[in-house]
């Protein structure tokens, strides 16, 4: 199979492999070479008519387009506008329940599962990043028994922030402290920052004093000695946890894409969507974010909301992000990136229709805000931007045990939660084998999506049971905090 017409309604097809001028594909003769992931016209498309892919409009023809002609940014423009009105048209989206698989994980006292048993140092302010990093270097001896690692996540904030930015930093960092993959957490402050210890503890709410310790460096005569002592206490507590069989219904899996190409919405994203449906059918939870990359495809998700209340939350999430763009004098459709376009993605609608494939077909059970945690099983929408590091951090803070990250161009980074890189094409999977964990490329060669989804479920169970991702093996763990306003 060299090309695919995704929906019978489509007036374009996508090249699954490079195609040559003059080749006969989908009952048309190509009038020019078509790169992998790029589109060509299946019929004559007049100027002003919609370009249909995935069964939905992904743009408007700038000029007349002949059958077999390359369809891309030179002859297509977006059809998006700054404002959109939404009506709730509930769609049947129920899944047949399945008996849950099991994985080997850690059971926390609050009943949540964990797939890693690590010690985390969370700096409340960027000023103590270097202290946190030295504590990590100096205390690797605590990594023994069931304690699987000691990590910290530097960031530049926690001071010189006001209003919503200050609140978001506080909320995000507190959510990371609560993450179940951390068997113990040292909260490290300086002492004079805006984000005071008292504020942070109030944001955190109740905590287990055995699991969470606090150190304010200006109040300590020797922060390295005291920090080392606290880390050893945390490790002693965390070692009581051992892996045991747990149902996958306890898993929360984040889903996002980055470095996308024209195959993302055909191979990797729908493979993740099949996985999402399988996990949810077994009682588990998945989280979909990147709100700006829902623009143009948001109605697909909104119609699957389980109630009017959830629908209204989804509408508010999308409109709030549109207002965020316009308040900064930006257009909502200033996307896709140059790399996306080189890979065959033409408009934001094109990118969005591919992006939402990760959500599968399950009902949308809830919509949660930035820094909030998943509380409702099923498919959750999370308010967050498309930026890879910011959204992956938000997914971790939402409680995702691991993140499925689809990519057609490749990217090496990792979030605090294990970050599984899913390749859209065979070339990337083979060429960057030290980045890529799972290859969805065989879908382009005819592997059924149901088969690829089951393969991915098996792989996720392996990771949840202790198999390291390449990002973990490479030591790649980063966070980035969403900001909007003034830095003092």
C-alpha positions in Angstrom: 0.0 0.0 0.0 1.6 3.3 -1.2 -1.1 5.8 -0.3 -4.3 6.0 1.8 -7.6 7.7 1.5 -8.5 7.9 5.2 -12.2 8.5 4.8 -14.6 7.8 1.9 -15.5 11.5 2.1 -11.9 12.7 1.5 -10.9 14.6 -1.6 -7.2 14.0 -0.9 -5.1 11.0 -0.2 -1.8 10.7 1.7 1.4 9.1 0.4 2.6 6.4 2.8 5.9 6.1 0.9 7.5 8.6 -1.6 5.6 8.6 -4.9 6.9 9.5 -8.3 5.3 11.8 -10.9 3.3 9.8 -13.4 2.5 7.0 -11.0 -1.1 5.8 -10.8 -2.5 6.1 -7.2 -6.0 6.0 -5.9 -7.4 6.0 -9.5 -5.5 9.3 -10.4 -2.2 9.9 -12.2 0.2 12.0 -10.1 1.3 15.2 -11.8 4.4 15.7 -9.6 6.5 13.8 -7.1 4.8 13.4 -3.7 6.8 13.0 -0.5 5.9 10.6 2.2 3.2 12.0 4.5 2.1 14.6 1.9 -1.3 14.9 0.2 -2.4 14.8 -3.4 -5.8 15.6 -4.9 -8.2 12.7 -5.8 -10.5 15.0 -7.9 -10.7 18.5 -9.2 -11.0 21.0 -6.3 -12.1 24.5 -7.2 -10.7 27.6 -5.5 -12.6 28.3 -2.3 -13.7 24.7 -1.9 -12.8 22.7 1.3 -10.0 20.2 1.4 -11.4 17.1 3.1 -9.1 14.7 5.1 -10.1 12.4 8.0 -13.7 13.1 6.7 -13.4 16.7 7.9 -12.4 20.1 6.3 -8.7 20.8 7.0 -8.5 24.0 4.9 -9.6 25.8 1.8 -8.2 25.7 -1.7 -6.4 29.0 -2.6 -6.7 28.1 -6.3 -8.0 25.4 -8.6 -6.3 22.1 -7.9 -6.2 19.3 -10.5 -6.5 15.6 -9.8 -3.1 14.1 -8.9 -1.7 17.5 -7.9 0.3 18.0 -4.7 -1.9 19.6 -2.0 0.0 21.7 0.6 0.7 25.1 1.9 1.3 26.6 -1.6 -2.4 26.0 -2.6 -4.2 25.6 0.7 -5.1 28.1 3.5 -6.7 27.6 6.9 -10.4 27.9 7.3 -10.2 28.8 11.0 -11.4 32.0 12.5 -10.7 33.6 15.9 -14.2 32.8 17.3 -16.3 29.6 17.2 -19.7 28.7 18.5 -20.3 25.2 19.7 -23.5 23.2 20.1 -23.7 19.9 22.0 -24.6 17.0 19.8 -24.1 13.9 22.0 -22.6 11.0 20.1 -22.7 7.4 21.1 -19.2 6.6 22.4 -19.6 3.7 24.9 -16.9 1.0 25.0 -17.5 -2.6 25.8 -15.9 -3.4 29.2 -12.9 -5.7 29.2 -11.4 -7.8 32.0 -8.3 -5.8 33.1 -4.8 -7.0 32.5 -2.3 -6.7 35.4 1.1 -5.1 35.7 3.7 -5.2 38.4 3.6 -1.9 40.2 3.7 -0.3 43.7 0.6 0.2 45.8 0.6 3.5 47.8 -1.2 3.9 51.1 -3.9 6.0 49.5 -4.8 3.2 47.1 -3.1 4.7 44.0 -0.7 2.8 42.0 2.9 3.7 41.0 5.1 2.4 38.2 8.3 3.8 39.7 9.6 4.1 43.2 11.8 7.1 43.1 13.0 9.9 45.4 12.3 13.4 44.0 13.7 16.8 45.0 11.3 19.6 44.1 12.8 23.1 44.2 10.3 25.7 45.1 12.4 28.4 43.5 15.1 28.5 40.8 17.7 29.9 43.1 18.2 26.4 44.8 18.5 24.4 41.5 22.2 23.9 41.9 21.8 22.8 45.6 19.2 20.3 44.5 21.5 19.0 41.7 24.4 18.6 44.1 22.2 16.8 46.6 21.3 14.3 43.8 25.0 13.8 42.9 26.1 13.4 46.5 23.4 11.0 47.6 23.2 8.3 45.0 23.9 5.7 47.7 20.2 5.8 48.7 19.4 4.2 45.3 19.2 0.6 46.5 16.6 -2.1 47.2 13.3 -1.0 45.7 14.3 2.7 45.5 14.9 3.1 41.8 16.4 6.6 41.4 17.0 10.0 42.9 16.1 13.0 40.7 15.5 16.7 40.7 13.7 19.0 38.2 15.3 22.4 37.9 13.1 25.4 36.8 13.5 29.2 36.8 10.4 30.2 38.7 9.0 30.5 42.2 10.0 34.1 42.6 9.6 37.4 40.7 6.1 36.2 39.6 2.7 37.7 40.3 -0.9 36.7 40.0 -1.8 33.7 37.8 1.8 32.9 37.1 2.7 32.7 40.7 -0.4 30.6 41.4 0.3 28.2 38.5 3.9 27.6 39.6 2.7 26.8 43.1 -0.1 24.5 41.9 2.1 22.7 39.4 5.0 22.0 41.8 2.6 20.9 44.5 1.0 18.5 42.0 4.4 17.0 41.3 5.0 16.5 45.0 1.8 14.4 45.0 2.8 12.2 42.1 2.6 8.5 43.0 5.8 7.6 41.2 7.7 9.5 43.9 8.0 7.2 46.9 9.5 10.1 48.8 9.9 13.9 48.1 12.2 16.6 49.5 10.7 20.1 49.0 13.7 22.4 48.8 13.3 26.2 49.3 15.6 29.2 49.7 13.8 31.3 52.3 13.2 34.7 50.7 11.2 33.7 47.6 7.7 34.7 46.7 6.6 31.1 47.0 7.0 30.8 50.7 7.0 27.5 52.5 3.7 28.4 54.2 2.1 29.1 50.8 3.4 25.9 49.4 2.2 23.8 52.3 -1.2 25.3 52.1 -1.4 24.5 48.4 -0.2 20.9 49.1 -2.9 20.3 51.7 -2.5 17.2 53.9 0.7 15.2 53.4 2.4 12.2 54.9 5.4 13.4 57.0 7.2 10.2 56.3 6.9 10.7 52.5 7.4 14.5 52.2 10.2 16.5 53.9 10.9 20.2 53.7 14.3 22.1 53.8 14.7 25.9 53.7 18.3 26.5 52.8 18.7 29.9 54.4 17.5 28.4 57.7 20.0 25.6 57.6 23.7 25.8 58.8 24.7 23.1 56.3 22.0 22.4 53.8 24.0 19.6 52.2 24.4 17.6 55.4 20.8 18.2 56.5 19.5 17.5 53.0 21.4 14.2 52.8 20.0 13.2 56.2 16.4 13.9 55.0 17.0 12.0 51.7 18.2 8.9 53.6 15.1 9.1 55.8 12.9 9.3 52.7 14.7 6.4 51.1 14.2 4.3 54.2 10.4 5.0 54.0 10.2 4.3 50.3 12.0 0.9 50.5 9.0 -0.6 52.3 7.2 -0.6 48.9 7.7 -3.6 46.6 6.3 -4.4 43.2 3.1 -6.5 43.2 0.4 -7.5 40.7 -2.1 -4.6 40.1 -4.9 -4.1 37.6 -4.3 -1.8 34.7 -7.5 0.0 35.8 -5.2 1.9 38.2 -3.1 3.3 35.4 -3.2 6.9 34.2 -1.5 7.4 30.8 -0.8 10.8 29.2 -0.9 11.3 25.4 0.7 13.9 23.3 2.6 14.4 20.0 5.6 16.5 18.9 7.7 16.7 15.8 4.6 15.5 13.9 4.6 14.5 10.2 2.0 13.6 7.6 1.8 10.0 9.0 1.2 11.0 12.6 -2.6 11.0 12.2 -2.5 7.8 10.1 -0.1 5.5 12.1 1.1 6.6 15.5 -1.8 8.7 16.8 -4.6 6.3 15.9 -2.5 3.5 17.4 -2.4 5.4 20.6 -6.1 6.0 20.2 -6.7 2.2 19.9 -4.5 1.8 23.1 -6.6 4.4 24.9 -9.8 2.6 24.1 -8.4 -0.7 25.3 -7.1 0.8 28.6 -10.4 2.7 29.2 -12.4 -0.5 28.5 -10.4 -2.1 31.3 -11.2 0.7 33.7 -8.1 2.8 33.2 -7.6 6.5 32.4 -5.9 8.5 29.7 -5.3 12.2 29.4 -5.2 14.3 26.2 -3.9 17.8 26.2 -2.4 20.4 23.7 -5.5 22.6 23.4 -4.2 24.8 20.6 -3.8 21.6 18.6 -7.4 20.8 19.1 -8.5 24.0 17.2 -10.4 22.9 14.1 -11.1 19.4 15.5 -12.5 20.3 18.9 -16.1 19.4 18.0 -15.1 15.8 17.5 -14.2 15.6 21.2 -17.0 17.9 22.4 -19.7 15.7 21.0 -18.3 12.7 22.9 -18.6 14.5 26.3 -20.6 12.4 28.7 -22.8 15.3 29.9 -23.7 18.9 29.2 -21.5 19.8 32.3 -18.4 18.2 30.8 -19.3 19.7 27.4 -19.4 23.2 28.9 -16.1 22.6 30.6 -14.6 21.6 27.2 -16.0 24.7 25.5 -14.6 27.0 28.2 -11.2 25.3 27.9 -11.0 25.9 24.2 -12.4 29.4 24.3 -10.0 30.4 27.2 -7.1 29.3 25.0 -8.4 31.2 22.0 -8.7 34.3 24.2 -5.1 33.7 25.5 -3.9 33.9 21.9 -5.9 37.0 21.0 -5.1 38.8 24.2 -1.5 38.7 23.1 -2.3 39.9 19.6 -1.7 36.5 18.1 -3.8 34.5 15.6 -5.1 31.2 16.9 -4.0 29.4 13.7 -0.3 30.3 13.8 0.6 26.7 13.6 1.9 24.1 12.4 5.7 24.5 12.8 8.2 24.4 9.9 9.1 20.8 10.8 5.4 19.8 10.7 5.0 21.4 7.3 8.1 19.7 5.9 6.5 16.4 7.1 3.3 17.0 5.2 1.0 18.8 7.6 -0.6 21.8 5.9 -2.9 23.7 8.3 -3.8 23.7 12.0 -7.0 21.8 11.1 -4.9 19.1 9.4 -2.6 18.9 12.5 -5.6 19.0 14.9 -7.6 16.3 13.2 -4.5 14.1 13.4 -3.8 15.1 17.0 -7.2 14.1 18.3 -6.8 10.6 16.9 -4.9 9.9 20.1 -8.2 10.2 22.0 -9.6 7.1 20.3 -13.4 6.7 20.4 -14.1 6.7 24.2 -16.5 9.1 25.8 -14.8 12.3 27.3 -15.3 11.7 31.0 -13.9 15.0 32.4 -12.0 18.2 31.6 -9.4 19.3 34.1 -7.4 22.5 34.5 -3.6 23.0 34.5 -2.0 21.6 37.6 -5.1 19.5 38.5 -5.1 15.8 38.9 -7.2 13.1 37.2 -10.1 12.0 39.5 -12.5 10.5 36.9 -11.6 7.3 35.1 -11.8 7.3 31.3 -10.7 9.9 28.8 -9.8 13.2 30.3 -9.0 16.5 28.5 -6.3 18.6 30.2 -5.9 22.3 29.7 -2.4 23.0 28.5 -0.4 24.3 25.5 1.1 22.4 22.7 4.7 23.0 23.8 6.3 19.6 24.3 8.0 20.3 27.7 5.2 22.4 29.1 2.5 19.9 28.2 4.4 16.8 29.2 5.0 18.5 32.6 1.3 19.2 32.9 0.5 15.6 32.1 2.9 14.4 34.8 1.3 16.8 37.3 -2.1 15.5 36.3 -1.0 12.1 37.6 0.0 10.4 34.4 2.2 7.4 35.4 3.7 7.5 31.9 3.4 9.5 28.7 2.9 8.2 25.2 4.6 10.7 22.9 4.1 10.2 19.1 6.6 11.8 16.7 7.4 11.7 13.1 10.5 13.8 13.2 12.0 12.6 16.5 12.8 14.2 19.9 14.9 13.0 22.8 13.5 14.7 25.9 11.8 13.0 28.8 9.3 14.3 31.4 9.5 13.3 35.1 7.1 10.4 34.2 8.5 7.8 31.9 8.1 9.1 28.3 7.5 6.5 25.6 8.5 7.8 22.1 6.2 6.3 19.5 7.5 6.6 15.9 5.1 7.3 13.0 7.4 5.7 10.4 9.9 2.9 10.1 12.8 5.2 9.0 12.7 7.2 12.2 12.4 4.1 14.3 15.5 2.6 12.7 17.5 5.8 12.4 17.0 7.1 15.9 16.7 3.8 17.8 18.3 5.4 20.9 15.3 7.7 21.1 12.4 5.6 19.8 10.7 3.1 22.1 7.8 1.8 20.0 7.4 1.8 16.2 3.9 2.4 14.7 5.4 2.5 11.2 4.2 -1.0 10.3 0.6 0.5 10.2 1.7 2.2 6.9 2.7 -1.2 5.6 -0.7 -2.7 6.3 -0.7 -3.7 10.0 -4.2 -3.3 11.3 -4.6 -0.5 13.9 -6.2 -3.0 16.3 -3.1 -5.1 16.2 -0.8 -2.1 16.7 -3.0 -0.9 19.6 -2.7 -4.3 21.3 1.1 -4.2 20.7 1.2 -0.8 22.4 -0.8 -2.0 25.4 1.6 -4.9 25.9 4.5 -2.5 25.7 2.9 -0.1 28.2 2.4 -3.0 30.6 6.1 -3.7 30.3 7.1 -0.1 31.1 4.6 0.0 33.9 6.2 -3.1 35.3 9.7 -1.6 35.3 11.1 -1.6 31.8 13.0 1.7 31.2 12.3 4.0 28.3 15.2 5.3 26.3 14.7 8.7 27.8 15.1 7.2 31.3 18.2 5.2 30.2 19.7 8.4 28.8 18.9 10.3 32.0 16.6 12.8 30.2 14.1 14.3 32.7 12.9 17.9 32.5 10.1 20.1 33.5 8.8 23.4 32.1 6.2 25.6 33.8 3.5 27.5 31.9 3.8 31.3 32.3 1.8 34.2 30.8 2.6 37.4 32.7 5.3 39.7 33.9 8.6 38.6 35.4 9.6 41.1 38.1 
